[in-house]
Amino acid sequence: MSQQYSNDQDNFLNDLISNEIMKNCSTENMALQQCVSINQLYKTGNNGKCVDEHMKYNDCVKNIKSIQGIMHNCKNLLQNYQSCIMIKQQEYFNETDETEKKQKQLDASKVCFKELNELRECSIKQLK
């Protein structure tokens, strides 16, 4: 499969999850976005000013049944994918030859594609 397919699938899954969050947590999301925007507008920095809004948003997201399904039913697949990426990153950072380093960087997406695809498929099932 091509890299474009991979990016399209990532965007599709991200859109599905975002839609679930907006459908279930729109009030909490809006409050968090307003808090962050106001702090950016007045250049006050965040410095913990939006902690309550962030906690309410996180609590809301954690209570969405489809998100819970992903976290519960796809947990092992997520861990497999993260482990694969971490191993490939370690190989990449340990490599000193620049040509080999570029090759290892390209290989990470190919080698971990199976794990990523399994995670996607599981996640999409939870969102149906």
C-alpha positions in Angstrom: 0.0 0.0 0.0 1.2 3.5 -0.7 2.1 6.2 1.8 -0.9 8.2 0.4 -3.2 5.4 1.5 -1.7 5.5 4.9 -2.2 9.3 5.2 -5.7 9.1 3.9 -6.6 6.3 6.4 -5.0 8.4 9.3 -7.1 11.4 8.3 -10.2 9.3 8.0 -9.7 7.8 11.5 -8.8 11.2 13.0 -12.0 12.6 11.5 -14.1 9.8 12.9 -12.7 10.3 16.4 -13.0 14.1 16.2 -16.6 13.8 15.1 -17.3 11.5 18.1 -15.7 14.1 20.5 -17.5 17.0 18.9 -20.8 15.1 19.1 -20.4 14.2 22.7 -18.2 16.9 24.2 -18.9 20.1 22.2 -19.5 22.3 25.3 -16.3 21.2 27.0 -14.3 21.5 23.8 -15.7 25.0 23.3 -14.9 26.1 26.8 -11.3 24.8 26.5 -10.8 26.4 23.1 -12.1 29.8 24.4 -9.8 29.7 27.4 -6.7 28.8 25.2 -7.7 31.5 22.6 -8.1 34.2 25.2 -4.8 33.4 26.8 -3.1 33.5 23.3 -4.9 36.7 22.3 -3.7 38.6 25.3 -0.3 36.8 25.3 -0.7 35.8 28.9 0.5 32.3 28.2 -1.4 29.3 29.5 0.5 28.7 32.8 -2.3 26.5 34.2 -5.1 29.0 33.5 -7.1 26.4 31.6 -6.6 23.4 33.9 -10.3 23.1 34.9 -11.5 23.3 31.3 -8.8 20.8 30.3 -9.9 18.3 33.0 -13.6 18.6 32.1 -12.8 18.0 28.5 -10.6 15.0 29.3 -13.2 13.6 31.6 -15.9 14.0 28.9 -13.7 12.3 26.2 -12.9 9.4 28.6 -16.7 8.8 29.0 -17.4 8.5 25.3 -18.4 4.8 24.7 -16.7 4.5 21.3 -13.4 6.0 22.7 -13.6 3.6 25.7 -14.0 0.8 23.2 -10.9 1.8 21.4 -8.9 2.1 24.6 -10.2 -1.2 25.9 -10.5 -3.4 22.8 -7.5 -2.0 20.8 -5.1 -1.6 23.7 -2.8 -4.4 22.7 -2.7 -3.2 19.1 -1.9 0.3 20.2 0.9 -1.1 22.4 2.2 -3.2 19.6 2.3 -0.2 17.3 4.0 2.0 19.9 6.6 -0.7 20.6 7.4 -1.1 16.9 7.8 2.7 16.5 10.0 2.9 19.6 12.3 0.1 18.3 12.6 1.7 14.9 13.3 5.1 16.5 16.1 3.5 18.7 17.6 2.0 15.6 17.4 5.3 13.8 19.0 7.3 16.6 21.8 4.7 17.1 22.8 4.9 13.4 25.8 7.1 12.6 25.9 6.7 8.9 23.6 9.3 7.3 22.7 7.1 4.3 21.8 4.2 6.6 20.0 6.6 8.9 17.7 7.8 6.0 17.0 4.2 5.1 16.1 3.2 8.7 13.8 6.3 8.8 12.0 5.1 5.7 11.8 1.5 6.9 10.0 2.5 10.1 6.8 3.3 8.3 7.0 0.1 6.2 7.9 -2.2 9.0 5.2 -0.8 11.4 2.5 -0.5 8.7 1.0 -3.9 9.7 0.7 -2.8 13.3 -0.7 0.5 12.3 -3.2 -1.0 9.9 -4.4 -3.5 12.6 -4.9 -0.6 15.0 -6.9 1.4 12.4 -9.1 -1.5 11.6 -9.8 -2.2 15.3 -10.5 1.5 16.0 -12.9 1.9 13.1 -14.9 -1.1 14.3 -15.3 0.6 17.7 -16.6 3.8 16.0 -19.3 2.0 14.1 
